[in-house]
Each structure stands twice: as C-alpha cells, then as structure tokens.
Amino acid sequence: MVLLVDDQVMVAEVMRRALLDQSDLVFHYCQDCANAVEVAKQVRPTVILQDLVMPGVDGLDLVRAYRADRETSKIPIIVLSAKEEATVKSEAFRAGANDYLVKLPEPIELIARIRYHSNAYLAQQQRDEAYRALRRSQQALTEINLELQRLTQIDGLTSLSNRRYLSESFEAEWRHGSRTRLPMSVMMIDIDHFKSFNDTYGHVAGDECLKSVADVLKSSCRRASDVAARFGGEEFLLLFPGMPAADAAALANELVAKVAALDIPHAQSSIESRVTISVGVATQIPERGQPSADLIKAADDALYSAKAAGRNRACAR
C-alpha cells in the first residue's frame, strides 16, 4: 500500500504508471498536503512517498508530523526531492525519514525501495503482534498460575486457608517473631457438638454451618499477616502475629459471642439450642530453637480446658 503526498498531479501520474504493472502494490495519492496525516491514518499505507517542496507546507514538517502521531509513527517514509544535496538528506533523516530519492526515480529503483520498506514494515508489524500475543499469553498464564496457587492454599468449603498454607505462614511468622521479639497469639476453635448437628440436620446443613462460622472467624483477620485456617473437620485455627495476650483473650470472647449471635438452631446441643464454639487461646514470644508446635499445643490444651469448663467460652493459657 503506497501513499504519495505531492502537490503535482503530473508527478502522481508518473508514479502511478511506474507501479501499474505491480499488481500487489496499491497506489494512493494525496494532493492536499494539509490533510496528509489524516489521509495516511485512513489509508494505512505500508510506505509513504513524501515530497519535500510543496506550497505552504514544509515536507520535513510533515515527516515530523507522521512521526509524532501514534497511528503513523512507524510507517516507512521515502522523501522525494528535486535535488540530491547532503544537507537536505541529513535534515530529512534527522526528521525521521527512512529513505531519500531524487525525483523522478527510475521505476526499477522506486519499486525496489517501496518493496524493501514495505516488507520491513509488515515484518515488524507481525513481530509486534506476535510479541503482543506472547505477552497476552504470558499474562493469562501468570493469572492462571496465581489462581492455581491460590486454590492450593485455601479450603474448598470455607474459603479459609488450608493446613498447608497455615503451616507455611506459621513457620515464617515464628521466625520473624523470634527476630522482632513480638508476641504471637494462636486460637484453636471447635464447633460444639458438631457431630450431633450433622446427624440431626444433615451434611448439607453442616456445610452451611461451617461456612457461616468461618465467615465470622475470617472477619477477625484485619492485617495481612493474620491467618484464619480450617484445621480439620469442625476445628479452626487463627494466627495473630504481634497480638498480645490481653487483646487475644478479648477477641476470643468476642468471637464466641458473634457465633452465638448467628442463632443457627442446634436442638441436640447440651449447651444451648443454637450453634456455639469453644476457643483455646495461647500467646508467647517465639524463641529461636523452640518448636513452633509448642504454641499450637498450648492453644489446643486451652481449648480442652474451655470444653471441660462447659463449652461456649474461651480459655487462655
């Protein structure tokens, strides 16, 4: 696709005839130089033949205008000049021209230059499109991998973190806490008499109960480092790096009240006629060389204390 920008109709006719036998080259002519950039954007040529000397318009200014417009910035430009002067050539190339011909050029040379620049332009477009397609593919693959990674880190039913992610986060926060000497609080949580709930209302209702309780527990995680995880069955574990014991105890009591406030019926509970939870809380400053499992064990022991004391409550160690 060739676009000639020249004020002389005679030059356009000579150019048209020179390309007449080239069936794969489509010739366009623009005599109104003031609209040359807009015409180029409409025609989308693979090469522009641009005259340098035209009434009222500087050809080099047009070259700069093509280069300044996003839609025409990469189209090859062959400057046509009446004279072969080194200074004019230099200015043309500085303005952004790709080639320089003295008009009227021999048809063989003209066609060769047009084909060379058109082919190079089309090849570059194909490379650019291939690169864009590759980038889109890479972005899509990255998003898929991130989603797969996320799915391997969450519990499918409750959307809380799973044991695997909890274990990784716990160890990382334990090491961090041993350096910062900040306390770490853990809550072990169990839904009271959940087996009898399932036996009475069925597993579908049991799943809904688990999800409702999980939503309450997840709402307590307010910092990026906080973790709410399904520990197994009807058991959950909450991890709060940097949280002191008093704050952890207060939050545990708040969670007990919030789950009770869900008012999920539980006719077979020996505690209340609604679903309740028991919470064991443990807090300590991580020590280098000390097993992190000790803190979970302490929270588990506190949970058993809460159950022994009548359930539907929080106990701290």
Helices and strands as residue ranges (DSSP letters): E 2-5, H 9-18, E 27-30, G 33-35, H 36-43, E 47-51, E 53-54, E 57-58, H 59-68, E 77-81, H 86-95, E 99-102, H 107-151, H 163-180, E 184-191, H 194-201, H 203-218, E 227-232, E 235-241, H 245-261, E 277-284, H 293-308, E 314-316
